[in-house]
Amino acid sequence: MAKVKDDEWIDIGTVQSIELNKKAVTTAHKGESVAIKIQSPGTVNVMYGRHFDHTSEIVSKMSRHSIDLLREHFRDDLAKEDWICVIKLKKMLKIE
């Protein structure tokens, strides 16, 4: 999702791939510069430069269910910094 105005978010699509130094990777970490391929949702065409740009805040779309799944299946895989990020996203997206 990309934040385009104070409380206006648009779904820019699903991450299809991530590349680091022109090599495919499955994760990216804070401080790394990566290329991300995003597939627009359905038949909606979301365009960089028209709907969002480099100044837009881009975050993962999350729900109460996805947070619960993270806790259940990936609790030990995520660092404290990752959980802090999840908490921030929870507040940003107004998830109870």
Secondary structure, DSSP 4 states (H G I P E B T S, - for coil): -EEEETTEEE---EEEEEEETTEEES---TT---EEEEEPSTT----BTTTB-TTSEE-----HHHHHHHHHHHTTTS-HHHHHHHHHHHHHTT--
